């Protein structure tokens, strides 16, 4: 049995910049899965992943863009926490 789990990245993945901030929209699925996962990674490395998968990769992209347009790109921003020494 092969223990490697291949991830298929959608060609719809992209970076989006608004108001001086950039996020990376990642849309992916397992090689044997039918549904797509949506993840948005901010410029600090913070990640937002949707709980429910999407039946089509375009639906995932549409959802990410809807949030950016309606709530602003800062809806995805998770600035790093300051560490106390």
GIGI-V463189 format. One record per backbone hydrogen bond with DSSP energy under -0.5 kcal/mol. NH is the residue of the N-H (numbers start at 1). CO is the residue of the C=O. If there is no record, write none. Layout:
<<NH;CO> <NH;CO>>
This chain:
<<3;1> <6;4> <8;29> <9;7> <10;27> <13;10> <14;25> <16;23> <18;21> <21;18> <23;16> <24;41> <25;14> <25;23> <26;24> <26;39> <28;37> <29;8> <31;6> <33;30> <36;54> <37;28> <39;26> <39;37> <40;48> <41;24> <42;46> <43;22> <45;42> <48;40> <50;38> <54;36> <59;56> <60;56> <61;57> <62;58> <63;59> <64;60> <65;61> <66;62> <67;63> <68;64> <69;65> <70;66> <71;67> <72;67> <72;68> <75;72> <76;73> <77;74>>
